[in-house]
């Protein structure tokens, strides 16, 4: 199915049209119970069509090679569709952002298997009773966009992921440790992932009773990701803002967070898996300041949401094959501070270090709230980590927690593909533990 | 198609091979605020091959159905790279079956315009309430035909119909934003989402009421769970731990999950089964062509069974249960729940509450999550219980527990079983898989609640 053909057919029956295609090949070596379990290859390809007919949007998508049906389905939906509040972008000049490394495609399945096994062997070298899962994944994605205003964009991206997770079971007690890393380059150095997981094992060696009350909590970068990020990304989404459902929507130019906090969305960092020259509507990528020195500066928009809100697209459209584009973060960057991790720890008389929560984003995230069970966290006494805590919940509202008295670490790191953050210390967080 | 698959499957050096082909259509309608945001259809065609050689698996998925034989060869080659031992699969008889769809009110037969009109009515009800800031309504229905063939001679064609709706009302007062939601689903009956007008009105009212509700103080409480939330509890707190793929190759977990271990009191019975018909997790054959069953996981408080794929059953020396499921053709089947519920007991809801001096009544779900030992589940609606009566509304609460103690702390099981079909279960990357959960009201002592 050729993009040009679909666009040509759609143009005959509508005012404006856009064809979008994505194809991806992925190879994965997956390990379970310390052993290689599965090697798999996934090839997906499909096309989506968006057309504007009598001012309304019709949309369809398919993985079947049937141009006629694609056009017919979009036409059928158009009379019910939303009013189009935008024009497709014409010819644009895109920033040059490297996201493809041919070397990532070269690594053989045998080499991937070897790399995965070394992740497990290295981690079990520290604690032989660990039962580990590991994954080594490489993929290549090609995106192509064509529209009736002459807009044209295409790029190919490579991505490589390594990850390991170990569980240590003693009696009915389970300890989960692990880390992962990703890049557009092939990864062969496993030392950072292993060092991080081994540190978790060291810190969690003993289990100690958890404190209860309002206590200082130091979120590691993983902890930041698991507790604080979902409410903020929702609040910065132009759709939420336009609906009036974002607590930040009417706060542009106002101080909402601590002056030390600056947050960006950045799709222009070279060789990061979430980077790209343009978004999924063909609007050029840029570095977007969301919050600077605690002041709300901008929100993320796609074309339609920007049109509704009377503003410009920020190049933040993201789409899965089967759905319309919507604003989304690419890579969220929280600017680092000046504090050393050890110095932040040293400040805590009694408190927690949080690495991972479960269930934190299942409450009223729209209102900024989180509440989760500490899957991996440690107790701090007199500036020292003394052991792991269990049967403990922490709760709070990100807009209150990130307002006063926070400290930001000097060493940021990537968590998953889309967050770069330092550790963050909050002085007073509600901690409830089973007595 | 049958001959095509059979010919692609023959003459490979593998212990077992299967092919799945899936053809699907889906319709979705989404409102954001008062505006209809997205309406339309998608179609897909895709397939996969899974091969087993010496205990190692290879898997290939694709949209391009040509050169099927090459794909089988690739999967076999990958499996060979993995395989180091003996292949073990629980034996099942080859099946030939063309399953006919059982739909009551087929969503595909309801015109788009009529679906839109119904959702318009619901949205109008929400917007009629003051202090409502916005709403989101998501509706989706899908149907697919799945063709399965394996190297042992099975050939099965199965239809799958699924429908889901989620309605969210958001209220706002200054900087305070609160939401209330309703999730529904069915395995193909559009009637399930008709006549929700009263429930939608209550939902909007609740979102507004939450603006003036207090936070619960974090700590341990006696809690009463309504059937919806208790169903989520059964799924999160215990269901996932009974999925054998977590257990079968982990010696310590096998010791922990040994059949006969006591998990709860005598009154506790937990069941899972796709053979229970008419629910969102119901089907005739699983993704490995194994007939669906009904499995007791806990009987009178004791672990008596677990959920299996053919491989986990063989490796644990137990019978396959027909619980190998895949989200779609892009994924390999893994062990999943289907329809999971706590069987009803004898205590009435008023009696359950009457004995509580200070506690919390929790209803409806936002979600739930488990790490096997620890789990959380969150309530969309919560009330204080004071001196035996339901008292003031609270802001939504998150409950947390430890599977090895919390099930023991269930001290009353109601007589009012209800199934909830609004959930979508996630495991690995495969989310949302249609499941249903259910329970009567239950009471749990010493349950940990997060709060201010």
Interface residues (C-beta under 8 A of the other chain):
Chain A: X32 X33 X35 X36 X37 X38 X39 X40 X41 X42 X43 X44 X45 X46 X58 X59 X60 X61 X62 X63 X64 X66 X69 X73 X74 X76 X77 X80 X81 X82 X109 X110 X113 X129 X131 X167 X169 X170 X172 X173 X174 X176 X212 X239 X242 X243 X244 X245 X246 X247 X308 X321 X322 X323 X324 X358 X359 X362 X363 X364 X366 X367 X368 X371 X372 X373 X375 X390 X391 X393 X394 X395 X399 X430 X431 X432 X433 X434 X435
Chain B: X26 X28 X32 X33 X35 X36 X37 X38 X39 X40 X41 X42 X43 X44 X45 X46 X56 X57 X58 X59 X60 X61 X62 X63 X64 X74 X78 X79 X81 X82 X84 X112 X113 X116 X133 X134 X170 X172 X175 X176 X177 X178 X179 X218 X219 X220 X249 X250 X252 X253 X256 X330 X332 X366 X367 X368 X369 X370 X371 X372 X373 X374 X375 X376 X377 X378 X395 X396 X397 X398 X400 X402 X404 X446 X448 X449 X450 X451 X452
